[in-house]
């Protein structure tokens, strides 16, 4: 949720942010109007309540008809006070509801525009050159006995799969390497719930524009998370943190409906309903959020380098940011058979947007309580298997295991089983 006081002081900042995202600017006027109306109702309520208290003192000293008149007047004022209080509460609820529909303010420097308006910041690593026709990750996965889409679809439907044999070993190696790296960097490892209450899901900003992506369990009124970020953000809900930064790394299965993606990436495990993920999540002083964002990106790049993958870093355009993100950097690995870069990691600076909704504060340098900044960043997911298989494949269908992963798998090369 955006800062209402900051909005009053400089509404043009939100107007510019809405323009950059391609969102409606008129929400600024609606918010300011509702805010003014609510504040006026509160002022009227407080003034009349003060008059009511003063009138009450006169009643005890009055007699006869004067006393009866004051009592009647008091009853009328009591009803008016009650009505004004109800009106102020009603306007407050309307204002909060509207505030929750407004995405975070875009950080200065983020590109304006939509999905295709990203800016490439750097390329890392060299693209592989093959002297044979490369196989895609699913063909390789089937040759290695690593991926079974057919049986996944048989028992669960499309976009489900089995990781088998070295496929499962490769996933465990990736996630363990990611956890190891994060712990060495000072993160606290966490195993997080994959079902959360509505207030947690809403507080992190996933029930707005992305609600169609989320699985809901109506009988329990719980939501399946699409990222460990949700549980890690809710971990300190309604708390005041004694110190920051706090850095957590969560491991969980994740679930996404992939609504609206029909026909996209239906082959293999690029876009699926269930996957595993290791996610970094940090709570920091808002003054340090920009620098923390760069640190998270550096940790992601370090992990990609360990897996010996060629990738690029992009600065995501404002119109392609999630509701909570003020800025987002993606690392996209090269997928040879698609001749394209595909997202493997993203890191978002959510500033104080989530903490305001979840009521998470900290003590600043002067001892005052203030909303804390939250940031997140992917460190490994199931999708990394796609890039590893395709970039490290050899002519006979075998796949070279990146050196950093070899000690987890016990092999230097994965060889076909059929």
N, C-alpha and C positions, 0 to 999 in steps of 0.2 A: 504494500500500500504506500502511495506517495505521501510526502510530508505536507499536510494541509497548511501549516504555517508558512512554509516555503512557497506554496502555491499562491497564497494571498500576497506575499511580498513581491513575487516575480512570476506572474502567470504566463509571460511570454516563453519561459523555459519549457513549460508543458506544451504550449502551442507548437513550438519548434520540434519537440520530441514526437508529438502526434503526427506532424507533417512528415518527419523522417521515416516513421513507421508506416505511413499511408493510412493512418487512422483519422477519425473525425475530430476536428479541432473544437467543434461546438461544445464538447463535453466540458471545456474550461469554463465557459459562461454558465453552464448548468450547475457546475460545482460551486462556483463563486456565488451564484444566486441562492442556492440552497443553504450554503454556509452563512450568508448574510441573514437570511430569513430565520435560520435556527438561532443564531446569536441574538437577533432582535427578540425572538420569543423567550429566550433565556433571560434576557435583561428585563423584559416586561414581567416575567414570572418572579424574578428576584425582588423587583421593586414592589410589586403588589403583595408579596409575602411579608416584606418589611412593614408595609402599611397595615397588614392584617395583625401582625404582632403588636404594633403600636396601638391599634384599635382595641385589642384584647386587654391591654393595660388600663384603658379608659373605662372599660365595662365595670371593672371591680370598684371604681370610685364613683360611678354614676348611680342615680336613683330614679325610680318611677318611670315616667314615659321616656325620658332620655336613655335610661338603661335598656328598655325594650327596643328602642330604635337602634341603639348600638348593637344589640344582640342580632336583630334582623339584618342589619348591615354586615355584621360579621359572617353570618351564614351565607349571604350573597357573595361576599369576598372569598370565602372558603371555596365555594364552587368555581369562582373565576380562577383562583390560584390552581385548583385541581385541573381545570381545563387548559390553562397555560402550560402547566407542567407536562400534561399529556401531549400537547401540541409540540413542545420543544423536543420531547422524546421521539415523537413520530418523525419530525424533521431530521433528528439525529440519525434515526434508523435509515431514512431515505438517503441521507448523505453518505453514510457508511456503505450502503448497498451500491451506490453509484461509484464511490471511490474504489470498491473492489473490482469494478469492471475496467478500470484504467490501468494500462500496463506501466511498467517502470519507466522512469525517465532515461532516455538513451544517453550514454556517456558521450561527452564531447570528443570528436575525432572518429566516431564510428561512421561507416559509410551509410548514406541514405539509400533508399530503394528497396527492392524485393529480393527474392531468392537468388537471382542471377547477378546481383549488383555487388557481390563480395569483392574484396581486394586481396590479391595474393601478396603475402608479406615476404615469403621466402620459399625456396625449394631446397630440400635436404636429401643427399644421397643421389646415386646415379641409377637411371632406369635400367632394368636388366635387358640384355640383348641375347636372343635365342637363335641357335642355328637349326632349330626345328620348330614345328608348329606347336605353340604352347597349348596345354589343356586347361580348361577352366577348373575352378576349385571343386565343383561337384564331381566331375569326371575323375579328378585326382583322388578326391575323398573316397569314391567308390572303389577305385583301384587299390587304395591303401587299406580298405576295410575300416575307414574312419567316419564316414557319414552315410546314414541310411534314411533317405527322404521317403522312400516308398512305404516303409513300415510306420514311419511317423505319421504319414497321411492316413494310413489304414486305421490307426487307433485313435487319432485326434483330429484329423482333417488337414486341410492345406496349411502351409507355413509352419508345420511341426516336423520334428526330425529326431533321430537318434544320433548321438555321437558315440561311436563304438571303437573299442581297441585303442589304437594310437590317436584317434580323434579325441577321445576323452582324456587321454594322457596329455595331449597337446593343450587342451583347455585348462587342465589342472596346472600344467607347467606355467602357462601364461599368467593365470590368476595368482599362483604362489609367488612368481617372480615380482608381480606388481605389489603384492602385500609386503614382500620382503623389502622392496625398494622404499615403500612408504614408511614402514616401521623404522628403517635406517635413517630416514629423513625426519623422524620425530613424531610421526602420526600414531595415534592410538587405534589399534585394530578393533573393528566392531563387526559383529554378526547382527543384522538388523531385521525387524519384522517385515514381512512382505505384504501384510494386510494392515491397513491403517484406517482410522476414523475419518469421517468427512471433514472435520475441522482441521485435521493435519493435512489432508490432501488439498483442501481449499487454501490453507495458509501458505503452502509452498507455491501456489499459483497454477496448479494443474487441473483445476476444474473450470477454467475459463475457456479460452480458445482451443485448448487441448483436451477438453472433457470427452470428446468422441474417441480419443485414443485409450481411455482408461476403462479397465474392467471393473464393474460394480457388482457386489454381492448383495442384492436387495434384502434377502432374508436376515442378514446380519448387519446391514447398512455399513459395510466395510468396502474398501477399495484395494485392489491389487496394485502394488507400486510398479511404475515403469522405470524406476531408478532408485538406488539406495539413498539418493539425495533427500527423498521425502522423509524417511525415518530419521536420518541424521539431522535434518532441519528441525523436526519435531522433538528431538531428544531433549532440548533445553527450553521447550515451550513454557511460557509463564514463569521464567526464571530470570534472576539477575546474576550475571556471571561475575565472579570475584576477580577474574583476570582473563586477559586475551593476549595473544591468540590462543585459540583451541583448535587443534587439528585432528580430525578423525578420518579413518579410511574404512569404508564399509564393503562387505562382500555379500551379495544376495542374488537370488534369481529375480528376473524382471519380466514384466508382462505388458504387452502393448497390443491393442486391437488392430492397429495398422488400418484404421478406417480411412477411406479415401485413397488407398494405395493399390487398389485392384489393378492387376496387369503390370505392376512395377516389381521388378526383381523377384519374380515368382520362382525362378530357378535357384536352387541352393539355399544357403543360410545367410544371405545378405539382409533380407528383411523378413523377420520371423516374429511369431507371437510370444515366444519364451526364450530367454537367453540369460547367461550369467555375466556379472559385471563387478569390477572393483572400482569404487568411486571415492575420490578425495572430497572432503567437505571441511571448510574452515570458517571459524568465527573470528573476526578481527575488528580492531578500531577502524571506523569508516575512513579515517585519514590515511590508513595504511592499505586500503582495499585495492588501489591501482597496482601497487607494488606486489601485493599478494597474488594478484591475477597473473602477473608476469612469472612469479615463482611457480604457480600451478602449471602454466604452459611449459616452463622449463622442465618440470618433472615429467610431463607427458612426452616431450621430445626425447628425454633421456631414455624412457621406456621403449619408444619406437626405435631408437638407435640400437638398443640391446637386441631387438628382434631383427636388426639389419634390414629395415624396410625403407625404401625410398618414399618420401612424403613431401607434401607442401603444407604451409600454414596459411589459413585465410582469416581475414577479419570479416565476420559475418555482417551483412547489411541489416539496417535497423528493422526493415519490414520482415525479416526472416528470424528475428530474435523471439525467444519465448516471452511470455507475459512478465516473468520475474527478472529477466536479464537486462542489465543496462548495456552490457557489451559481451560479446562471445567470440572466442577464437577456436577454430576447428583445425585439427590435424588430419589430413586426408592422405591415405596411402595409395600408391599406384596399383591398379588391378590390370595386369597385362592383357588378359583376354577381352576386357572391355575398353582398353586403351583410354582409361579414365581414372581420375582420382576419386576415391570414395572415403567418406568420413569414418575414422576410427576413434577419434577422441574429440571432445569439446570441453571447453572450460568457460564458465560464466561468472561474471561479477554481478551479483544481485543487489549490491549496495545494502540499504536498510529496508528494502521492499518486503522481504519475507519476515524479517524480525518484527516489523510493525504489525503485521497480521498475526504473528504467533506470539507477540508480547515477550520478546527476548531482548534484554537490555544488559548493559555493562556499566561499570564505574569508569568514567573518563579520567584524564589526568588531574582534573580539579575536583574529583570526588562526586561529580554529578552523574545521575543515571541518564543514559541515552540509548537509543536503539543501536544494536551492533550490526556490522556488515557481515553478510554471508556470501561465500563463494563455493563453487563446486568444479570438479574436473575429473574426467574419465581417465583411468589408468590401464584398463584392459577389459575387453569384452569378447564374447564368443565370435563376433565378426572378424576379429584379428586373424582367425584361422584362415579366412578367405585369402587375405593378403600374404600370409606366410606360405601357404601351399602354392599359390600362383607365382610368387616372386622367386621362390627357392626350388622350383621344380627342375628336374633333369629329363633328358630325352627318353629314358626308359620308364618314365612315370614315377620314379622315386623322388623324394623331396629331402633336400638338405636341411637339417635342424640347426637353427641359429645357435651359436656357441653358448650364449647365456642360458638357453633352455635345455641343453644337452644333459646337464647333471640331474635334471628333474625326470627326463624321459629315459636316460641311460642309453641313448643311441645318437649317432652322428647323422644317420640317414634313415628315413622312413622308406621302406621298400614295398612294392606292390604285393598283395596277397593273392591276386588273381589277374 
